[in-house]
Amino acid sequence: MTKNTLITLKNIKKTYFLGEKRIEALKGVNLNIERGDFISIMGVSGSGKSTLLYVIGLMDDLTDGEYIFMDRDVKSLTVEDFAEIRSSHIGFVFQQFHLVDYLSALENVLLPLLYSRKEIIDPFAHGKALMDRVGLANYYDNKPSELSGGEQQRVAIARALVNNPEIILADEPTGQLDLETSKEIMNIFCALNEEGKTIIMVTHDPEMSAYSKKVITIRDGIFVN
């Protein structure tokens, strides 16, 4: 581990039970995530890639193993600690966008501030600047239904950035987009990475993973490269 290490995963295992059926989603994953990394985790459906992302994002508990997040042992943290880490240090981007239909694009971007301890002097100016950053100037008042899929994903990226997190976790962020729009979204991620954001992306698309600095393939709950 170095001073630039943000996350260390050692022999991470995750087991689910569906009735009496035992499902080993992760079977011993080891990974170091350094500041400034842009990592794609590739795998087919059911390979464990999204489960791993959710464990990294503290949205799912690990069954066994050691997880160190910014020098803190996750096993020693409380539910409140998890919430604080998610709101302050991690931004999430999902395939389904997860925008609130009745809120404007700007209101969706600002939504995480309701649960954050970070103080923003002028939240509306901050949100508008982030929307400008992802190419959505003058779309502040549009509802999600008035935006294309690519525009909705840009809103979701701006929302992920609103608390200035060190890490962006993206789960199939181009899964619902056409190829050209997907390329535009990936160029945004590349620019954010160049600015210092650490990005961990789950994808099944080799063309999208090619934008990252490192590609890891997961199969049946273990890394195969």
N, C-alpha and C positions, 0 to 999 in steps of 0.2 A: 504494500500500500504506500502511495506517495502523497505528498501534500495536495496534489491535484486530483486525488481519488474522491469521487462523490459517493459512489456506491460500490460495495463489495458483497457479492453473493457467494456463499460457500456451501456446496452440497445441498442446494435448496430442493425440497420435496413438497409436493402438494397432492393430497389424496382427497377425493370426494367419495361420498356414499350415496348411491341412488337406490333406496330400499336396502337390500342386502348386497347389492352389487358394489364392489370396490373399484374405483377408477383412479389410477395413478397418473395424474395429469402432468406432473413434473417428477422426474426420477433421479435427481441429483445434478442440478445445474450450478455451474461455477462461472462467475462473470465479474470483471472489474470494469466500472464505467468511470472514465476520466473526464475531467472538465474539458469541454470543447469537443467531445466525441460526437459523431453522427453515425449511429449504429442502426442497421436494418436487421430485424429478426424475421427470417423467412420460414415458411412451413405451410403444409396443406391444412385444411380444416381438421380440427381435432388433434393437431400435433402438440399443442400446449403453448403456442406462442402468445395468445391473448391472455391465458392464465398467468404466464410469466409477467406480462406487462402489468396486469392487475396486482400481482404481488409486489412488483417494483413500486407501483403507485400507491401502495398501502390501501388498496381497495379490497384486497383479499388476503386472508391470513395464510402464512406458510405453515405446513404441517411439521417440517423438520428442517434443520440446517441453520446457518448463521447469516443474518442480513445486517450489514452495517451501513447506515445512511448518514453521511456527513459526520462520521466519527461517533454516531450513536447506535447502540445495539437495539434493533427494533423490538426484540423480545422484552426489553425493559420499559417500553413506552406504553402509555395509557391511550385510551380511545381519544382523549382530548389532544394528546401529543400527535396522534395520527392526523387529526383534523387540522391542527396548526401547521404541520409539515405540508399537507396537501394544499392548503390555502396560500402558504408563503413561499414554498420552494418548488412546486410542481404545477405545470400547466398541462391540461388534458385536451386532446383533440380526437374526436370519435368519427367513425364512418357515418353514423346517423345524424351528425351535427348537434342534436339535442338542444335546439333553440326553443325558447318559450314563444309560442305562436302569438300571444296577445301583446308581447312587448316589442318595441322598436328594435332595430339593429343595435343602436347605441345603448339602449337599456339592457339588451342581452350581453353586450360587451362588459357593462359595468356591474352585472349581477354578482360576480364573485366578491366584489368589494363589500357586500353586505355581511360576509362571513369572515372578513379579513381584519387583522390587527394593524395592517399597514395604513398609514395616513397619507392620503393624496390630497394636496392643497386644493386643486381644482379638478375633481373627478371627470366632469364633462369635457373639459379641454383635453385631459389625459386620454379619455376614451376616443374622442374624435381624432387625436393624433395617431392612435393605434389603428383606427380604421383607415386613415390616410395612408399609413405605413403599408397596409395590405391591399391598397388600391380601391378603397371604398369611400373616398371623399364624396360628399353630397348624398350618400345613402343612409345617413344617420337615422332618418325618421321612417324608413321602409320597414314594414313587417316582414317576417320570414317568407310568408306566402307571396310576397312581391319580389322575391329574389330568386335567382337561378341557383342550382346546386352548388356551383363554384363560388358564387357570392355568399351563400350561406356558410360554406366552409371557411371562407375568409373571415366572416364574422366570428366563427368559432375559434379561429386562430388568434384574432385580436382579443377575444375573451380569455384565451389561455395565457395571453401576455400581460393582462391587466395588472396583475400583482408582481410583475417583473420576476418571474421564477427563474431559477438556474437551469431547470430541466423541463423539457417538453416531451410528453409521452403521447404518441400518435398511434391509434389503433385503426389500421386500414383507412387512412385519411383520404385516399383517392378511390375507395371502393365503389362509390356511387357516381363517379364522374367520368366524362369522356376523356379520351387520350390527351387532347390539347389542353383542356382545363386541368387535368391531372399534372401535366408538365408545368403549368403556371403555379399550381399549389406547391409542387416540389421545388420550384425556383424560390418561392418564399421561404421554405424551410432551409434551403441552402444559404440564402442571405442571412437568415436568423442565426444559423450556425457560424457563419463568417463573423457575425457580430458578437459571438461568444456563447450563444445558447447551446446547451448539450441536448441532443435530440436522440430519442430512442423510438424507432418506428417499427410497427408490426405490419407486414405485407405478405401477400402471396405472389406479387407481380415483380418479376426480375427487372423489368424496365424501370420501375419505380425504385427498387432497391439500389440500382446503379447510381443513383444520386448521392447515396451515403458514402461515408469513408470506409466503413467496414460492414461486411455482411456475414451474419451467423445463421446457419440453418438448424432448425430444431425438428426432430422427428421422434414421435412416440415419447415425448417428454424429456429427451436428452439432446444436447448439441452433437451434431455430426461433423462439424468442421471447426 
